[in-house]
Amino acid sequence: MQNKEKRHFTDIIDSFKGKEIIVIGDIMLDQFVKGSVSRISPEAPVPVVYVEEEDFIAGGAGNVAVNLAVLGAKPKILSVIGKDLKGTILKGYLKDKGVDVSALVTDDNRPTTQKVRIIAERQQVVRVDRESKERICPPIAKECMKNFKKAVKTAKGVVMSDYGKGMLSDHNIEEIINICRAKNIPVCVDPKIDNFLKYKRITCMTPNTKEAWEGMGLPPKKDNAAIINLGKKILKTLDAESILITRSAEGMTLFEKGAKPKVTTIKATAKEVYDVTGAGDTVISVLTLALACGASLPDAAYISNKAAGIVVAKLGTATATVEEIKEVL
């Protein structure tokens, strides 16, 4: 990379600081219980885990918000938690990470989504999920939209982080997109299959290859030509400005709207891949933030690809810092 080009990307990254980004979607508390095994339970053929360490982190849309905070942005999380200890822990964790939690809504009749992972000898033994996948009720949805309309007045970008837990529904998806378009701010989507075709007229969607095929209801194919045709089909179906399909070891492919769609494939940059957990959250965080700073779609995708390469080289749910991204440039 030439010095002039590197300076261009560095200027974009430097402008991340202080940008207000709204993250709206499904939030969850990830709990990791780690320990060792020395015997099998006499009650059932399962290992007995002696707990040595226990950690709590924000998952789902919460991890997107934390990614943004690490990058120097000012993220505001808009989601629903329960009136329970899990919600209190989650809210406290986010505040400690620099995320604005003032737009969180508490639902007395809904539990905070939690995923408990039991890990023994570096091997996940079991995962326990506590959650409701029902759509949020109308009064709660109305309160969420009220908070969104207030927050979007000063926001520079919006991330819709859909984990299929009921936060995002037909009506609020359409309303959020319409508001963003009216204000001319980027709105980017990390989709789940149920709502895939509802995200019309957005700035960008960032499905992985599996989500892209399933979202369109098509059987997966591995050849590059099929991926190119798929991306163009999604772009046209959603009438989106762009689609960014993340393709693991093959990098990512950007599709931009036009009379003849522009297709750009960006090669993966990670030299070693230890853990892909959270890489999608990093991609959409960096992409949206770069677009909010005025970057072009190809430049935003390029920087997000560099950030993803950093994250997959780390163990566990990780984030990329501004300094790390600059270094790999």
C-alpha positions as CSV (number, residue, x, y, z in Angstrom):
1,M,0.0,0.0,0.0
2,Q,1.3,3.4,-1.0
3,N,1.8,6.1,1.7
4,K,-0.8,8.3,0.2
5,E,-3.4,5.5,0.2
6,K,-2.4,4.5,3.8
7,R,-2.8,8.1,4.9
8,H,-6.3,8.1,3.3
9,F,-7.4,5.1,5.3
10,T,-5.7,6.4,8.5
11,D,-7.7,9.6,8.1
12,I,-11.0,7.7,8.0
13,I,-10.0,5.6,11.1
14,D,-9.0,8.8,13.0
15,S,-12.4,10.2,12.3
16,F,-14.1,7.3,14.2
17,K,-13.7,9.1,17.5
18,G,-16.9,10.5,19.0
19,K,-19.2,9.4,16.2
20,E,-22.7,8.7,17.5
21,I,-24.0,5.3,16.3
22,I,-27.2,3.6,17.3
23,V,-27.2,-0.1,17.6
24,I,-30.8,-1.5,17.6
25,G,-31.5,-5.2,17.9
26,D,-31.4,-8.3,20.1
27,I,-29.1,-8.1,23.2
28,M,-28.0,-11.0,25.3
29,L,-25.8,-11.9,28.3
30,D,-23.1,-14.4,27.4
31,Q,-21.8,-16.3,30.5
32,F,-18.7,-18.5,30.3
33,V,-18.2,-21.1,33.1
34,K,-14.7,-22.6,32.8
35,G,-13.3,-25.4,34.8
36,S,-11.6,-28.8,34.8
37,V,-12.8,-32.4,34.8
38,S,-11.3,-35.3,36.8
39,R,-14.2,-37.7,37.0
40,I,-17.6,-38.8,35.5
41,S,-20.7,-38.1,37.5
42,P,-22.2,-41.2,39.3
43,E,-25.6,-39.9,38.5
44,A,-25.3,-39.9,34.7
45,P,-22.6,-40.5,32.1
46,V,-21.5,-36.8,32.0
47,P,-18.3,-35.1,33.2
48,V,-18.3,-33.2,36.6
49,V,-16.9,-29.7,35.9
50,Y,-15.1,-28.1,38.8
51,V,-15.6,-24.4,38.2
52,E,-12.4,-22.3,38.3
53,E,-13.4,-19.2,36.4
54,E,-16.7,-17.4,35.4
55,D,-17.1,-14.5,33.0
56,F,-19.9,-12.3,31.7
57,I,-19.9,-10.4,28.5
58,A,-22.4,-8.7,26.2
59,G,-23.6,-10.8,23.2
60,G,-25.6,-10.1,20.1
61,A,-26.3,-6.4,19.5
62,G,-24.4,-5.7,22.8
63,N,-21.2,-7.0,21.3
64,V,-21.6,-4.7,18.3
65,A,-22.0,-1.7,20.6
66,V,-18.8,-2.8,22.5
67,N,-16.9,-3.0,19.2
68,L,-17.9,0.5,18.4
69,A,-16.9,1.8,21.8
70,V,-13.5,0.2,21.5
71,L,-13.1,2.0,18.2
72,G,-13.7,5.3,19.9
73,A,-17.2,5.9,18.8
74,K,-20.2,6.8,21.0
75,P,-22.6,3.9,20.6
76,K,-26.1,3.9,22.0
77,I,-27.7,0.5,22.5
78,L,-31.5,0.3,21.9
79,S,-32.9,-3.1,23.0
80,V,-35.1,-4.8,25.6
81,I,-33.9,-6.5,28.8
82,G,-35.9,-8.2,31.6
83,K,-36.4,-7.0,35.1
84,D,-33.9,-9.5,36.4
85,L,-30.4,-10.0,37.7
86,K,-29.2,-10.9,34.2
87,G,-30.4,-7.6,32.8
88,T,-28.7,-5.7,35.7
89,I,-25.4,-7.4,35.0
90,L,-25.7,-6.8,31.2
91,K,-26.5,-3.1,31.7
92,G,-23.6,-2.7,34.1
93,Y,-21.2,-4.4,31.8
94,L,-22.2,-2.2,28.8
95,K,-21.8,1.0,30.9
96,D,-18.4,-0.1,32.0
97,K,-17.4,-0.5,28.3
98,G,-18.5,3.0,27.4
99,V,-21.8,2.2,25.8
100,D,-24.8,4.5,26.4
101,V,-27.6,2.4,27.9
102,S,-30.1,5.2,28.4
103,A,-32.3,3.9,25.5
104,L,-32.6,0.3,26.9
105,V,-36.2,-0.7,27.7
106,T,-37.1,-3.0,30.6
107,D,-39.9,-5.5,30.0
108,D,-41.3,-6.9,33.3
109,N,-42.8,-9.9,31.4
110,R,-39.8,-10.9,29.4
111,P,-36.5,-12.5,30.6
112,T,-33.1,-11.1,29.6
113,T,-31.7,-13.4,26.9
114,Q,-28.8,-15.4,28.4
115,K,-26.5,-18.0,26.9
116,V,-24.4,-20.0,29.5
117,R,-21.5,-22.0,28.1
118,I,-19.9,-24.7,30.2
119,I,-16.3,-25.1,29.2
120,A,-14.0,-27.9,30.5
121,E,-10.4,-28.4,29.5
122,R,-10.9,-25.8,26.7
123,Q,-13.8,-27.9,25.3
124,Q,-17.4,-26.6,25.4
125,V,-19.4,-29.3,27.2
126,V,-22.9,-27.8,27.0
127,R,-24.7,-24.6,26.4
128,V,-27.8,-23.5,28.3
129,D,-30.1,-20.8,26.7
130,R,-32.7,-18.8,28.6
131,E,-34.7,-16.6,26.3
132,S,-38.0,-15.6,24.7
133,K,-38.3,-15.5,20.9
134,E,-41.7,-13.9,20.9
135,R,-42.0,-10.5,19.3
136,I,-41.8,-7.7,21.8
137,C,-45.3,-6.5,22.8
138,P,-46.8,-3.4,21.2
139,P,-46.4,-1.1,24.3
140,I,-42.7,-2.0,24.6
141,A,-42.2,-1.7,20.8
142,K,-43.8,1.8,21.0
143,E,-41.4,2.8,23.8
144,C,-38.4,1.5,21.8
145,M,-39.4,3.6,18.7
146,K,-39.9,6.6,20.9
147,N,-36.3,6.2,22.2
148,F,-35.0,5.6,18.6
149,K,-36.6,8.8,17.3
150,K,-35.0,10.8,20.1
151,A,-31.6,9.2,19.6
152,V,-31.5,9.4,15.8
153,K,-31.6,13.2,16.0
154,T,-27.9,13.4,16.6
155,A,-26.8,9.9,15.3
156,K,-24.4,9.5,12.3
157,G,-25.3,5.9,11.6
158,V,-27.5,3.0,12.6
159,V,-26.8,-0.7,12.9
160,M,-29.7,-3.2,13.0
161,S,-28.4,-6.3,14.7
162,D,-30.9,-9.1,14.2
163,Y,-30.4,-12.3,16.2
164,G,-34.0,-13.5,15.8
165,K,-35.1,-12.9,19.4
166,G,-38.1,-10.6,18.6
167,M,-36.7,-7.1,18.9
168,L,-36.9,-6.3,15.2
169,S,-40.4,-6.8,13.6
170,D,-42.0,-5.8,10.3
171,H,-43.3,-2.5,11.4
172,N,-40.2,-1.1,13.3
173,I,-37.8,-2.4,10.6
174,E,-39.6,-0.4,7.9
175,E,-40.0,2.7,10.1
176,I,-36.3,2.7,11.2
177,I,-35.1,2.4,7.5
178,N,-37.5,5.2,6.4
179,I,-36.3,7.5,9.2
180,C,-32.6,6.8,8.3
181,R,-33.2,7.4,4.6
182,A,-35.0,10.7,5.3
183,K,-32.0,11.8,7.5
184,N,-29.5,10.5,4.9
185,I,-27.6,8.5,7.4
186,P,-26.3,5.0,6.7
187,V,-28.3,2.0,8.0
188,C,-26.6,-1.3,7.9
189,V,-28.0,-4.7,8.8
190,D,-26.6,-8.0,10.2
191,P,-29.5,-10.2,9.3
192,K,-31.2,-13.4,10.5
193,I,-33.2,-15.6,8.1
194,D,-36.8,-14.8,9.3
195,N,-36.5,-11.1,8.5
196,F,-34.0,-11.3,5.6
197,L,-36.3,-10.1,2.9
198,K,-37.8,-7.3,5.0
199,Y,-34.7,-5.2,5.0
200,K,-35.4,-3.2,1.8
201,R,-33.8,0.0,0.7
202,I,-31.0,-0.2,3.3
203,T,-27.4,1.1,2.9
204,C,-25.8,-2.3,3.3
205,M,-26.5,-5.9,4.5
206,T,-23.6,-8.1,5.8
207,P,-24.7,-11.8,5.6
208,N,-22.2,-14.6,5.6
209,T,-22.4,-17.1,2.8
210,K,-24.8,-19.5,4.6
211,E,-27.2,-16.6,5.6
212,A,-27.1,-15.3,2.1
213,W,-28.2,-18.6,0.5
214,E,-30.8,-19.4,3.2
215,G,-32.2,-15.9,3.2
216,M,-33.0,-16.2,-0.4
217,G,-34.4,-19.7,0.1
218,L,-31.8,-21.2,-2.3
219,P,-29.6,-24.4,-2.0
220,P,-26.0,-23.4,-1.4
221,K,-23.4,-23.6,-4.2
222,K,-19.7,-23.2,-3.7
223,D,-18.4,-21.9,-7.0
224,N,-17.5,-18.2,-7.2
225,A,-19.9,-17.5,-10.2
226,A,-22.8,-18.7,-8.1
227,I,-21.9,-16.4,-5.2
228,I,-21.7,-13.4,-7.7
229,N,-25.1,-14.2,-9.1
230,L,-26.5,-14.6,-5.5
231,G,-25.2,-11.3,-4.4
232,K,-26.6,-9.5,-7.4
233,K,-30.0,-11.2,-6.8
234,I,-30.1,-10.1,-3.1
235,L,-29.1,-6.5,-4.2
236,K,-31.9,-6.3,-6.6
237,T,-34.5,-8.1,-4.4
238,L,-33.9,-5.7,-1.5
239,D,-33.3,-2.6,-3.6
240,A,-30.3,-2.0,-1.3
241,E,-27.4,0.3,-2.0
242,S,-25.0,-2.5,-1.3
243,I,-24.6,-6.1,-0.1
244,L,-21.4,-7.3,1.6
245,I,-21.2,-11.1,1.7
246,T,-18.6,-12.4,4.1
247,R,-16.9,-15.5,2.8
248,S,-14.6,-16.8,5.6
249,A,-11.2,-17.7,4.2
250,E,-12.2,-16.3,0.8
251,G,-12.6,-12.8,2.2
252,M,-15.7,-10.8,1.3
253,T,-17.5,-9.7,-1.8
254,L,-19.1,-6.2,-2.1
255,F,-22.1,-5.6,-4.5
256,E,-22.9,-2.0,-5.2
257,K,-26.2,-0.8,-6.8
258,G,-26.1,0.5,-10.3
259,A,-27.4,0.0,-13.9
260,K,-24.7,-2.7,-13.9
261,P,-23.9,-3.7,-10.3
262,K,-20.3,-3.2,-9.3
263,V,-18.7,-6.3,-7.8
264,T,-15.5,-6.1,-5.7
265,T,-13.9,-9.1,-3.9
266,I,-11.6,-8.4,-1.0
267,K,-9.2,-11.1,0.0
268,A,-9.1,-12.3,3.6
269,T,-6.1,-10.9,5.6
270,A,-5.8,-13.2,8.6
271,K,-2.6,-15.2,8.6
272,E,-3.9,-17.6,11.2
273,V,-7.6,-18.2,12.2
274,Y,-8.1,-19.2,15.9
275,D,-11.8,-18.2,16.4
276,V,-14.4,-16.6,14.2
277,T,-16.6,-15.8,17.1
278,G,-17.8,-12.2,16.9
279,A,-16.1,-11.5,13.5
280,G,-19.5,-10.6,11.9
281,D,-20.1,-8.0,14.7
282,T,-16.7,-6.5,14.0
283,V,-17.4,-6.3,10.3
284,I,-20.7,-4.4,10.6
285,S,-19.4,-2.2,13.4
286,V,-16.4,-1.0,11.4
287,L,-18.3,-0.8,8.1
288,T,-21.1,1.4,9.6
289,L,-18.7,3.6,11.4
290,A,-16.5,4.2,8.3
291,L,-19.6,5.0,6.3
292,A,-20.7,7.4,9.0
293,C,-17.4,9.2,8.6
294,G,-18.0,9.7,4.9
295,A,-16.0,6.7,3.5
296,S,-17.0,5.1,0.2
297,L,-18.5,1.6,0.3
298,P,-15.3,-0.1,-1.0
299,D,-13.1,1.8,1.5
300,A,-15.5,1.0,4.4
301,A,-15.5,-2.7,3.3
302,Y,-11.7,-2.8,3.0
303,I,-11.2,-1.4,6.5
304,S,-13.8,-3.8,8.0
305,N,-12.0,-6.7,6.3
306,K,-8.8,-5.7,8.0
307,A,-10.5,-5.5,11.3
308,A,-12.1,-8.9,10.9
309,G,-8.7,-10.4,10.1
310,I,-7.5,-9.1,13.5
311,V,-10.4,-10.5,15.4
312,V,-10.3,-14.1,14.0
313,A,-6.7,-14.3,15.0
314,K,-7.7,-13.9,18.7
315,L,-9.4,-16.5,21.0
316,G,-13.0,-15.9,22.1
317,T,-15.3,-13.0,21.4
318,A,-12.8,-10.3,20.6
319,T,-12.6,-6.7,19.2
320,A,-10.2,-4.8,17.1
321,T,-8.7,-1.5,18.2
322,V,-7.9,1.6,16.1
323,E,-4.2,1.0,16.7
324,E,-4.4,-2.6,15.6
325,I,-6.2,-1.7,12.4
326,K,-3.7,1.1,11.6
327,E,-0.9,-1.4,12.1
328,V,-2.2,-4.0,9.6
329,L,-2.7,-1.3,7.0
